[in-house]
Amino acid sequence: MQIANVIVDVPAMQTDRTFDYLIPEKWEGSIMPGMRVIVPFGPRKIQGYVTGIKSSSDFSKLKQIEEPLDLYPVLNEELLELGRWLTEKTLSFKVSVYQAMLPAAMKAKYEKIISVIHPEKISKELIGLFNGKQEINWKDIEDQNLLKLIQQEAKHQNVEIIYEVKSKARKKTIREISCRVDGKELNEYMESLPSNAVKQKELLKLFTDDPSTFMPIQEIYEKSGASAATVRTLVEKGILIEQQKEVYRDPFENREFKKTSPFSLTYEQTEAIKPILASIEENLHKTFLLYGVTGSGKTEVYLQSIQRVLDKGKEAIVLVPEISLTPQMVNRFKGRFGHKVAVLHSGLSIGEKYDEWRKILRKEVSVVVGARSAIFAPFENLGIVIIDEEHETSYKQEENPRYHARDVAIHRGQHHNCPIILGSATPSLETFARAQKNVYEKLTLSKRMNQGELPHVEIVDMREELRNGNRSMFSTELFEKLEDRLNKKEQSVLFLNKRGHSSFIMCRDCGLVVQCPHCDISMTYHRYSEQLKCHYCSYEERVPSICPECSSEHIRYFGTGTQKVEEELAKLLPEARVIRMDVDTTSRKGSHEKLLRQFEEGKADILLGTQMIAKGLDFPNITLVGVLSADTMLHLPDFRASEKTFQLLTQVSGRAGRHELEGEVVIQTYTPEHYSIQLAGEQDYDKFYNQEMMMRKTGGYPPFYFLGIVNISHEDLMKTVQTAEKITSYIRSRLSDQAVILGPSSSPIARINNRYRYQCLIKYKREPGLTETLKNVIEHYQSQSSDGLIISADMNPYMLM
């Protein structure tokens, strides 16, 4: 008797454990940990994940597994263990963690198809089952013994199982035709054809040289001039055979990647790569911080480290922030490693992602370049994990499971005994502090590749500009430099941390700022659609022509968005060709790449954009970077505001003067005296680190304390407040006096989508009982979740809003 431990697909505290199911005899030996199965659960049948197999159970009456969904495990042993660890670390449900590891196509409604890869190799019993067809539906197999055979064939990779996902991901196929009979029979059949069967003869001639070859149907139509009816007739007569051949959806199929060779390394790069290569050779797990100024050639160090890993027959994962997964980054990896690279990011369709993931599972690729979730790539022989721009907050997932890719990478590195590289010009304070304490090994690249100087930075006080009567969004300094670049035919980048036209609209008579009716936040004006939009709940409304409060017509637009800057540029520099990049202009597939290619080809003088242009761009002709407002993030209620400002300004400045031409940067600000802006101007990370660490120590924030946050939300304000108070006093009673508990208090954005939000913040150094305490809180309220209360806990929050 075999019994499977199954995690069922019901994300709730009560079901967050394994359930025992009996494995029917016919599937004994074929169901393995890591497979998905369908199981009866109460009155319904749902998907589950097998996490283990055992021979006895404490329960006497067990239900049976309905059917397996996979022929071989989709989660290997390491990923199953990783799931268990993450569940504890992030206080999430096991099923949510396992789902986060798989592509979206495997989480939807599906139809299962068994497809033949090598028809000539499959066993005799199965030949009759397929009956000349390339694939059959799983539901059509009535003889359960055949499933075992299929399982064995799958192990030898002669057949495979495909999840045809309804409305989501389908296998992309092309129809191919071959000859079912040998050359002798084919000639005899052609001779027996009547003289008027010209098209049939033309078609069959294509197969006389090699009858068993498969040809795409389009090619057959073109070469023989035959129609679909002719082909159908010959298939029905048993002369021809047809199959659907799978082709991968390749997001880069129309792109040529120029093969690149390794560059010779500078002295600094050679010194930095030595310890990495040593740990690859010795199969040692170490975490390295590659701390290198912008343009110092970190990518080349990554590429050559990966080459060494591939030479050893191992695999590599490279994580880059979503916004810098630009074509440039993909080009570098595809250019160096060609078809060995799979790319995973949100710009791909569900089908493309599914195909890329299957290439990894089938071991057809050995390098994965992707955003956060690529850390779960199902490699079994990992040799290195690289996290570029490791300070990026997008590596932290903000919904369940709330994992940080860096923690997952280090955990996988320990399992595989391989190095982890965290690369950044402006590392997060937590990472740099660990490197200072030798928890991580610090490798420094202090000079740019071309020995060029870092760009010269000027900080412009916009208050002075106002006093001098300049009411434009461009300081005199920046405007003159833009004109100068236009005359020299050099390119400029203008950076603004906001999309839309204006931040908000206000009535000048009564002071009303138009707010979202469902959230406590002002709405953003979008000029192109004449709409006000809430960027939190997506509510939209037309722009009012008169004030809804006092009926005045004096409505003013405040703040600056990318669209407004674009209009202003058109007025002031009508000859300048401008490309605008923000969420509005890059939402269509491929538009991101198209706009960057136009800029690279010199079809524009100014690239204007939001955060997505701050990273990863490397164009030789950019000599000026202008930051229009450095203060947008500085005054947010977030202890990381100064750090994020410094990082962003340093990253943006790093886009200028990366090649032969010298670069200049102009930073416009209303708070020029703030240390994060001053030190970003000097591009002095070490000084910034020391200053910010003093501030963090005084305030009691990471890296001096760990943080945990509990968020409480409900549609009724009183219910939210009462629950928040109960939870806070319960946590207080369970933790030591060393823990600092702040709250409960209203969240910085107190209401989103008609739900009131409260939070309780916990600062601690060592609290062994904290995880258990928070688990109890979630468990207690989840059992009463029917009244609409939502409680969530985050053990390492990056979003405090």
N, C-alpha and C positions, 0 to 999 in steps of 0.2 A: 504494500500500500504506500502510495506517495501522496504527500499533502503539501500544498503550496501556501506560502505566506503571501498575502496579496494586500497592497495598499489600494483602496478603492478611490475612484474619482469623485469624492465628495469632500470639498475643502471645508471641514468643520472640525472643531476640537474633539467632538465625540467620536468621530470616525478617523482621527489621526493616529491610527495604529494598524497593525496588520491583522487581517482576518484569515482564518484557516479555510481552505477549500480543498476538496478531494480532487485529485487528478484522475480522470477516467483512465481505465487500463490502456485503451488504444493510444493515449498520449504519454504514457509513462516513459520516461527517458527522453522525451522530445521537448517537454516544457522545462525551461531553464530560467534561472534568475536573470532579470533584465528584460524579459519579454513582456509585452502587453497582452492581456487576456480579457475576454468578456465573461463577467460573472453575474449570477443572480444576486441582487441586493434589495431585500424587501420585495416589493411587487415588480421591480423593474430590472432590466439588464443593463449593466454599465461597464465601462472600461476600468481595468485595474492594472497595477504593475506588480509582477512577481518579484519579491525581494529575497526569497529563500525557499529551499525544498527540505522537508523533513519526513520522518517515517511514522511519527505518531502525533496525536493531538490530545489536548485536555478535554475536548468536546466530543460527545459520542455521535451526535447526528450532524453530519457535515453536508453542505450543498456541494454540488459538483461544478467544476469550471465548465462554462458553456462551450467556449472555443478559444484557441489561441489567435492572436491578431498578428503575430510575427512568426517567421520561420527560424530566425536566429535573434539573439538579444539585441535590442536597440540601445540599452544602457549596459556598459560593461561593468565588471565588478568594482573598478575604481570609482566610476560615476555613482554607483549605488551607495558606496561608502561615503562619497563626497556629499550625496544627498542627505544622508543621516547626520553628518557633521553640520551641514548648512542649516538644517531644520532647528538644531539646538542653538546655533550661533545667531540666527536671524529671527527666532521665535515665529517661524512660519510653519505651514502644513507640509508634510512630506510630499503630498501629491502636487502642490504648487511648485515645489522645488524640481520634481522630476519633469513636470511640464515645461518649466523654464529651460530645461536642458535640450528639449526637442524642438524641431522646426514647427511653425504654426500649422503646416499641412497635416501634421500627425495628431492634431488636437480637434479636428473638426469631424463632420459626418464623413464616413468613408465607405468605399466599396473595395473589396479585396480581390485583386487579380493575380493569378500565378502566371508568370511569363517565362518562356524558354530562352535561355541564353545560348546553350550549345545543343541543338536538336540531335546532332549526331552522337552525343555522348550519353543521352538519357536512357534509363533502363527500359527493357521491352514492355513491361507492364504499363509504363506511362505513355508509351507511343500511342496506344489505342485511346487513352484518355484525351490526349491533345488532338488526335485525329487530323494531323496536318495543320492545325491552327497554331499560331504563335503564342496565344494566351487564352486562358479560360478563367471563368469566374469561380472564386472559392465556393460560392453557394452551390455550384453545379456538381460538386464532388459528393456523391452519396456514400461511396464506399470509404469508411473511415481508415481502413488499412492503407489506402493509397496515400493518406496524409503523411504516414511515417516514411514512405518511400520518397515523397516530395521533400520531406525534411532532410533526408540523406543527400538528395540531389542538390539541395540548397547549400549544404555544407561543402560540397565539391564545386559550388558556384556554377552548376549546370542550369538550375532554374532559380528564379528569385520572386519574392512577393512584392507587389506594388500596391500602394494605397491610393486608389483612385478617389480623390477627395471631392465630394460633391460641392460644386460652386467654389472650391478653393484651388486645389492643385491637381493637375492631371499630368500624366506622363506625356511628353511631346513625342509623337511618332510620325514616321513617314511610311507610306505603303510601298512594299517591294515585291517584285515578282521573280520567280525562278522556274526552272523546268522540273517537272516531277519524274520524267522518264529519262533513260540514258540516251546517249548519242544515236545508237543504232535504232531504237524505237522511234526517236524523234524524226530521223530521216524517213523511216517507213511511213510514219503518220503524214509527213509533208507530201510524200509521193501520192498518198491515197486521197489527198484533198482535191476537189473539183477545180477546174481551171479558173473559175470566177472568184475563188476564195483568195484573192490577191493579198488583202490586208493581213489575213491570218498567216500566209506564207512569209510576208515581210517581217511580221512580228517574230515568228519562230526562228527565222534566219539569225536573229540576234543571239540565239542560244546555241547555235550549232558548234561553236568553238568550245564553249564550256557550259554545258547544260545546267550544272548545279549552282552557277553564280547567281546572286540576287541583284536585280537592277531596280533603281527607283522608278516608280510608275511614270513620273513626269518625263524621264529620259526615254522610256519606251515609247510614250506618245510622240515625242519629238522625232526620234530616229525612224520609227516605222510608219508614222501617220495613222496608226490604228486607233480605234475609238474605245471607249470604256466597255461598250457592248461586246466588242471582239474579245477583249481580255476576259470578260465575264464568261463568255461561251467556252473559251479554252480552259478556264478554271473548272467550270461545271463538268467538262468532258474528262477532267483528271489529267490533262496534259501539263497545265501550269499549276503552280502553287503560289499562294500569296501569304505575306506575313506583314505585321506592323513592326517596323524596326524603331527602337527607341533612340531618340537623339536628345542630348542634353539641351536645355534652354541655356544659352550662353549669353550672359548680359554683355559680354564684350565681343560678340561674334563679328561685328563689323570693324573691329579695331585691330590694327597691326601693332604689335609690341616690338620695338626695336631691341634686339639682343644687346645687353650691356655687359661689360667686363669689369671685374673689380678694379678700383682705383688703388694706386700705391698710397699707403697710409702715411700721415705725418708722424712726427716723433711722438706727439701727445696721444694720437689715436693708437699707435703701436703699444705704448705703455698701458693705455686703458684696456686694450683687447687682451693683453697677456693673461691676466688673472681669469678672464672669462673663458678663454680657450683652455686654460689649465683645468678649470672645474668641469669643462665638457669632457676632456680627456680622462679625468679621474672619476667621472660619474659622481661628482660631489654636489650636494644641494647648497647653493649660496645665493643670497639676495644682494644684487649690486645696484647702487644708485649711480647711473651715468649722468653726472652733473656737468652739462656743457652749454656754453652760451649759444644763442641762436646763430645758426649758420656754421657751427663748429664741426659738422660732419658726423653727427650721431647716427644717422641712417646708414652710413657706410660701415660703421662698427656693427650695427645690427645685421647687415647683409652678410658680412664676412663671418660673423659668429654662426649665422644660420647655415652658411655653406659648410662649415666644419661639422655641424650637427647632421646635415644631410649626408656628408661623406661617411659618417659612422652608421648610416642606415636608420637614423632616427627622424623625429618629426618636430615641427616648430609651430608655435602660435604667436602671432603678432597682434596686439591690440592697439588700435589708434582711436582717438575720440571721433565720434560720429561725424562731427563737422569737418574734421581734417581728413576724412576718408575721401579725399579729393582724387580725381583721376591721376594727379601727379604721384600720389602715394602708391596707388595701384600700379601705375606705370613702372615705378622703380622695382617693385617686387616681381611683376610679371616679366619685366625686361630681363631681370637677373635669373629667375627660376622658371620662366615659361609656364608650361601646362601643369607644373607641379603645384601651382597656387590655386586655392579656392578662396573666394571673397564673400564675406557675409556682412551685409549691412542693411539698414532699413530702406534704402533706395531700390532694393530688388523686389520683384513681385514674389508672392507666396510660392509660386511654382519654381522660380529661379532659385530661391533660398533652399527649397526642398531638394532640388537637383544638386546644388553645391554641397549640401549636407550629406547627400547620398554618395557623392564622390569621396568624401572623407571616410564615411563608414566602410566603403568598399576598398579603402586604401589606394585609391587612384591618385591621390594628391598627398603631399607631405608638408605643405606649408599652408596655414590658414591666416588670412589677414582679415580682421573684422572689428566691429564695435564690441561693446561690453559682453554680449551673450556668446561671442565666439570663444570665450574662455572654456565653454563646455564642449568644445569640439571632441568627438569620440575617438581621439587618438589613444593607442595603447602602448606607444613606445616614445613618449615625449622626451625631447632632448633639450628644449629651451623654451621659455616664455618671455616675451618682450612686451612691456607696456610703455608705449610712447606717450609723452606729455602726461606723466603719471599723476600730475596735480589736478587734472581735469575732474570736475565734479560729476560729469556724465558717466564715470565708471561706477557710480553708486546707483543702484536701482531704487526708485522711490516708491514702488508698490511691491506687494508681496511676491516673491521672497526678497527682502531688502538687503541684498548682498552687495559687497564691494568687490569688484573684479580683482583688485590687488590681493585681498585676503584669499580668494579662491585660487589665484595663481600660485601664491606661496604654499598653500596646502597641497596643490597638485605637484609642485616642485619637490616637496618633501617626499611624496609618494614615489616619484620617478627618479629621485636623486639627480635633479638637473638644476642648472642655474636659472635665476629669474633676473631680468634686467629692467629696472625702472628708470626711464630716461626723461629728463626735463631740464630746461634752462632755469625754471623757477619751481623747484620741488615744493610739495606741500610741507608745511612746518613739521607735521608728524613724521614724514619720511626723512626729512633732513635731520631732525633731532635723533632719529634712530641711527642714522649714518654717523652722527657725531659721537654716539655712544658705542659705535662699532657693532651694533646689531646687524646693520647692513654695511657692506663694504663700499666706500665712496671712490669713484673713478672720475677724475676731473678733466674736462676739455675747456681750457680757459681762452683759447684763441680761435678766431674764425679760420676756415679752411684755406682761404686765399691770403692768409696773414693780414687781411683787411681790418681796418679799424671798425669798431662798433659805430653805428650812426650817431651823429651829433644831435643832441636833443635840446630843444628850447621849450621852456614852459611859459605860456602866455597867460597873464592874469586878465580874465574877461571883465572884471570889475573896472579895471583901468580903461579898457576899450570903451565901456559904457560911459565912463566919465569924459572921455575924449569925444563923445558923440557918435561912436560907431555902434549902430544898433543891429548890424548884420550878424549872421551866425558865423561869419568868417572874420577872424582878426586880421588887421592890416598885414601883419607878418605872414600869415598863412596864405592870404590872397595873393600877395606879391610873389611868394614862392610858387604858387600854382601857375601864375602867369609865366614865370620864368621857365618852369618845366614844359609848358606848352610850346614856348619859343624854341627850347632845346630839343623838342620831340622826345622827351623822356616821360615816363609814366608815373602817376601818383596814385596812392591809395588813401581814401578818406574813410575813417572808421567812426561809426556811431552805434551805441549799444541799444538801439530801439528801432522797431519797425513801425510802419504806420506813418501818418502825416504829422499829427500833433499828439502830445500826451493826453491832453484833456481839453474840454471846452468849458468856458466860464462866462456867466452873465456879468457884465461890468457894473450893472446898476445894483443888483442885490447880492452878488457874490456867489450865486449857486453854481456848483460844479456838477455836471450831469453824471450821476452814479448809475451803476448797474442795479436794476430792481431786485436782483437775486443775490448779489454779492456786495460786501462793503468795500467797493473799490471804484475809482472813476473809470469811465469808459474811454477807449482810445479812438481817435478820429482817423478814418481811412478815406483819403481823398478820392481814390479811383472809383469807389462804389458809393461815395457820399454817405457812408454808414458810420455809426458809432458801434464799436465792438467791445465786448468784454473778453479779455484774454484768459479768463479763468473758467467761465461756464459757457462761452461761445454765444451768449445772447447778443442779438444785433437789433439796431433800430435806426430809422432815418435821422439825419441831423436836423434838430429843430431850427426853425427860422426865427421863432420868438421864444423867450424864456418861459419854460413851463410854470415857473413860480410867480413872476411879476409881469409877464407879457411884454417885457422890454425887447427891443430889437438889437440892443447892443451886446451881441454875443462875440466873444473873443476866443481865438485859438491859442493855447499856451503850450510851451514845450516844443521840441523839435523831433521829427521822425525822418526816416530815410526819404520818403516821398517829398517832404517839404524841402530837404536839402537839394534833391534832384531839380526841383523847380527853381530854386534860388540860383543854382549853378547855371541853369539854362538862361536866366536873366543876366547874370553877371559875366559869364564866359560862354556866350552863344556858340563860339567856334569849338568848344571842348566836346569830345564824344565821351559820353558817360555810360558805364554799365552799372546798374543797381542790383545788388545781391542781398535779398532778405527772404524771409519765409514766403512772402507773397510772390516773389518772382521766381523762386526755385521750387515751388510745390509740384510742378509737373515733372514726370520722370525724364531724366536726361538733361533737364534745363541747367542744372548746376554745372555739369561738364561743358555744356555748349557755351555758357557765358564765360567760363574760364578760358576755354579754347580761343574765343574771340579776343579776349584780353591778351593772351599769350601771343597771338598772331599780330598784335599791334593794331587791332581794329577799334581800340578805344584808348583815350588818354587818361581817364580817371576811373578807378574802380571804387564804387561807393558801397559800403555794406555794413552788416551787423557782425556779430561774433563769428559767423562762418568764414569770414575772410582773415581772421586774426591768426590762423595757424596753418602750417604746412605749405603755404604758397612760396614758391621760389622762382621769381621771374627776374632775369638779369637787368631789365630796363626800369625797374621801380627804384626811384631815387628819393622820393618824398612820401612820407606817411604823415597824415594829419589826423589827430584825434579831436573830434569836434567838442565832446564834452566828457571830461575824465571823471566827472562827479556822479554819474548816474547810479553807480552801485555803492558809492561810498557812504551814503546816508541811509542805507537799508538797516533794519533792526537785526543784524546778523553779525556775530563776533568774527566771521571770516571776511567781512566786507573789505577791510584794508588789504588783506592777502589777495582776494580775488581781483581787486583794482590793480594792485602792483603786478600780478601775474599777467593780466590782460594787457596792460600798457607795455610791459616788457616784450610780450609775444608780438604785439602789433608793431612795435618799434623794430623788431627783428626782421620785418619784411623788407626793410629798406637797405639798399647798398650791399646786397649779398654777393655781388660779383665784382667786376672791374670798377664800375662807377660808384662814386661815394654816395652815402645816404644821409638824409636829414630827416628829423622828426620834429613836428610841432604839436605840443599837447596844450589844448585850450582848457582852462579850468576856472572855477569860481573859488576854489580853495587851494591856491598854489602852495600854501604853507604846510599842507598835510604831508606827513613823512612818507606815505606810500607813493604820493605823486612826485615829491622831491627825489626819492631814491630810485623811482622808475626812470626819472630823467637821467640820473647818474648810472643807471643800469647796474646798481650795486646790490646784489642779492644778499651778500653776507651781512652788510650793514642793516638791511631791511630785516633779516632774520633775527639779529640781536635785538633790534628795537621792538619788533612784534612779539618776541618771546617775553620781553619784560611786560608788555601789555597783557599777554595771555596769563602770565604768572599772577599779576595783580588781580585780574578778573577771575582767575580759577577756571581756565578753559583748556582744552587739549592744546599741546601734548602733556600738560601737567595733570589733567584729570581726564577720565573717560566720561562720555556723555550718554545718557539714555533719555528718550522723550516718550511720553504717553499722550496720544491725541484722542480727544473725546468729541464726538459731534452728534447733533440731533436737531430736529426741526423746531423743538421747543426750547427756548432759552433757559427757563428755570430747570427743566430736566437736565440740560447739559451742565449747568453750574452745580446742581446738587450731586450729580454723578462724579463730576471732577473733584469735588471736595471729599467725597467718600473714598475715591481711589487714592487721592493724595494722602489722606490720613492713614489709610491701610498700608501704603508703601512706607510712610514714615515710621509706623510701628514695627515694621519688619526689618528695617535697615539700621546700621550702626550710626553712632553720633558723627562719625567722620564724613558720612555722605551729606551732600548739600542738596536740599530739595526745594526747588523754586516753584511757587505756584500753589494752587491752580490759578492760571491767569488766562485772559482771552488771547487767542492767537493773534499775531500781527495783522492778518486779514481775518477779521472776526466772523465773517459769514461768507460762504461760497455756496452757490446753488441752493439758496434758502435753508442751508444747514448752519447752525451756530457751531463755532469751533473753540474749544478750550484745550489748554495743554499743561502738562506738569513736567518740569525738566529736572533730571537727576544728574548731579555731578559726583563722581566717586573715584576712588583709587583701587580699593580691593573690597568687593562685596560679593562673596561667594553665593549668598542667597538671593541675589537680585533677579537672576533669570527665572528661578522658581517662583518668586513673588509675582513677576510680571505675567508669567504663564497662568498663575492662579487667577489674576485679574481678568485676563482675556477669556479664560475658560468660564469663569463665573458669569460674565456678561454675555458670552456667546450663547449660553443656554437660555438667555432671555432676549435674544436678538430680534424677536418678532416685533418689538415695539420701536424698531428703527434706530436704536442706539448703535453707533459704530465706534469701537475702541481699537486703536492700533498702537503698537509699540515699536520703536526703532532704536536699536542698540548703538548706532553710530551715525546720528543724523547729520545730513548735509543741508537739509532744507528745514529751516526753523520758522518759515513763514506760515 
